[in-house]
Amino acid sequence: MRLRPATPDDAEVVCALILELADYERAQPGDAVTTPEAVRAHLDPAAAPRLFGILAETDEGEPVGVALFFPVYSTWRANWGVYLEDLFVRPAYRSQGYGFALLQAVAAEAVRRGAHRLDWMVLNWNRLAIDFYERLGAKPMGDWTVMRLEGEALRKLGEG
């Protein structure tokens, strides 16, 4: 297996993996509207804010998984952390170490950046993923509720 940083030139494969993840997560049609053009722009080193990614490939160079992440700030710690937005391995390549390698690579990048934490969300029904993360030492944040403001509600609040 090979891991390497995702670049803007990888936008099409990263976009395809994101859409496969959306399907795996039982997204409704139209929920995932990402495009290679948007991914390319956000992976660009000059983008601000910027998306970072790591691609997992077979020894033959076939892309089989991706981890996408970005920095987040903790006011309580007055320090940066890393937020893992997506971790996905194509079903045919699961249980072969790709997911572990991707998560380990993101953790190594967080440590290299001096981050004090690595955060992500996992769907409540994804027991296999939850068990995997807990075996690595991750703890669920049961005392927090994820909130989201989007679409018309976001626009309405933002426009006053």
C-alpha positions as CSV (number, residue, x, y, z in Angstrom):
1,M,0.0,0.0,0.0
2,R,1.1,3.6,-0.6
3,L,-0.1,6.8,1.1
4,R,0.5,10.2,-0.4
5,P,-0.8,13.7,0.0
6,A,-3.8,14.5,-2.2
7,T,-3.1,17.3,-4.7
8,P,-5.4,19.4,-6.9
9,D,-4.5,17.0,-9.7
10,D,-6.3,14.3,-7.6
11,A,-9.6,16.2,-7.6
12,E,-11.5,13.7,-9.8
13,V,-10.6,10.6,-7.8
14,V,-11.1,12.4,-4.4
15,C,-14.5,13.6,-5.6
16,A,-15.4,10.1,-6.7
17,L,-14.4,8.7,-3.3
18,I,-16.5,11.4,-1.5
19,L,-19.5,10.4,-3.6
20,E,-18.9,6.7,-2.8
21,L,-18.8,7.7,0.9
22,A,-22.1,9.6,0.6
23,D,-23.7,6.5,-0.9
24,Y,-22.2,4.3,1.9
25,E,-23.6,6.7,4.5
26,R,-27.1,6.4,2.9
27,A,-27.2,10.0,1.6
28,Q,-30.3,11.1,-0.2
29,P,-30.1,11.9,-3.9
30,G,-28.8,15.5,-4.2
31,D,-27.3,15.6,-0.6
32,A,-23.7,15.3,-1.9
33,V,-23.1,18.0,-4.5
34,T,-19.3,18.1,-4.5
35,T,-17.6,18.6,-7.9
36,P,-14.0,18.0,-9.0
37,E,-13.7,21.7,-9.6
38,A,-14.6,22.5,-6.0
39,V,-12.3,19.8,-4.6
40,R,-9.4,21.0,-6.9
41,A,-9.9,24.6,-5.6
42,H,-10.0,23.5,-1.9
43,L,-6.9,21.3,-2.2
44,D,-4.9,24.1,-3.8
45,P,-2.0,25.1,-1.5
46,A,-3.1,28.8,-2.0
47,A,-6.7,28.1,-0.8
48,A,-7.7,29.8,2.4
49,P,-9.2,28.0,4.1
50,R,-7.6,24.9,2.7
51,L,-8.5,21.2,2.6
52,F,-5.8,18.6,3.2
53,G,-6.0,15.1,2.0
54,I,-4.2,11.8,2.1
55,L,-4.8,9.1,-0.6
56,A,-4.3,5.4,-0.1
57,E,-3.4,3.4,-3.1
58,T,-2.5,-0.1,-3.9
59,D,1.1,-0.9,-4.9
60,E,-0.1,-0.6,-8.5
61,G,-1.4,3.0,-7.9
62,E,-5.1,2.2,-7.8
63,P,-6.8,4.7,-5.4
64,V,-8.7,2.8,-2.7
65,G,-9.2,5.3,0.1
66,V,-9.0,8.9,1.3
67,A,-8.7,10.9,4.5
68,L,-9.7,14.6,4.2
69,F,-9.0,17.0,7.1
70,F,-8.5,20.7,8.0
71,P,-7.3,22.7,11.1
72,V,-9.7,23.7,13.8
73,Y,-9.1,26.1,16.7
74,S,-9.8,25.4,20.4
75,T,-10.3,28.6,22.4
76,W,-10.0,26.6,25.7
77,R,-6.6,25.3,24.7
78,A,-5.5,28.3,22.7
79,N,-4.1,25.8,20.2
80,W,-5.0,24.2,16.9
81,G,-6.4,20.8,16.4
82,V,-7.3,18.8,13.3
83,Y,-10.8,17.9,12.2
84,L,-11.1,14.7,10.1
85,E,-14.0,15.4,7.7
86,D,-13.9,12.1,5.8
87,L,-12.2,8.7,6.2
88,F,-13.3,6.3,3.5
89,V,-11.9,3.0,2.1
90,R,-13.6,1.3,-0.8
91,P,-15.5,-1.8,0.4
92,A,-13.3,-4.3,-1.5
93,Y,-10.2,-3.0,0.4
94,R,-11.6,-2.9,3.9
95,S,-10.0,-5.0,6.7
96,Q,-6.6,-4.8,4.9
97,G,-5.1,-2.0,7.0
98,Y,-5.9,1.0,4.7
99,G,-8.3,2.7,7.2
100,F,-5.8,2.3,10.0
101,A,-2.9,3.6,7.8
102,L,-5.0,6.6,6.8
103,L,-6.0,7.5,10.3
104,Q,-2.5,7.0,11.6
105,A,-1.2,9.3,8.8
106,V,-3.7,12.0,9.8
107,A,-2.7,11.6,13.5
108,A,1.0,11.9,12.6
109,E,0.2,15.1,10.7
110,A,-1.7,16.4,13.7
111,V,1.2,15.6,15.9
112,R,3.6,17.2,13.4
113,R,1.5,20.4,13.5
114,G,1.5,20.5,17.3
115,A,-2.2,19.8,17.5
116,H,-3.7,18.9,20.8
117,R,-6.6,16.8,19.4
118,L,-8.0,15.1,16.4
119,D,-11.8,15.2,16.1
120,W,-14.3,13.6,13.8
121,M,-17.9,12.4,13.6
122,V,-19.2,8.9,13.0
123,L,-22.7,7.9,12.3
124,N,-24.4,6.2,15.2
125,W,-25.4,3.1,13.2
126,N,-21.8,2.5,12.0
127,R,-20.9,0.1,14.8
128,L,-17.9,-1.3,12.9
129,A,-16.3,2.1,12.6
130,I,-17.1,3.0,16.2
131,D,-15.6,-0.2,17.5
132,F,-12.5,0.4,15.3
133,Y,-12.0,3.9,16.6
134,E,-12.5,2.9,20.2
135,R,-9.9,0.1,19.9
136,L,-7.5,2.9,18.9
137,G,-8.3,4.9,22.0
138,A,-10.9,7.3,20.7
139,K,-13.7,8.3,23.0
140,P,-17.2,9.3,22.0
141,M,-18.2,12.8,23.1
142,G,-21.6,11.7,24.4
143,D,-22.2,15.0,26.3
144,W,-22.2,17.1,23.0
145,T,-24.9,17.4,20.4
146,V,-23.9,18.2,16.9
147,M,-25.8,21.2,15.6
148,R,-26.0,22.4,12.0
149,L,-27.4,25.5,10.3
150,E,-27.6,25.2,6.6
151,G,-29.5,26.2,3.5
152,E,-32.4,28.7,3.8
153,A,-32.0,28.8,7.6
154,L,-28.3,29.8,7.3
155,R,-29.1,32.4,4.6
156,K,-32.0,33.9,6.6
157,L,-29.9,34.3,9.7
158,G,-26.9,35.5,7.8
159,E,-28.8,38.1,6.0
160,G,-30.5,39.4,9.1
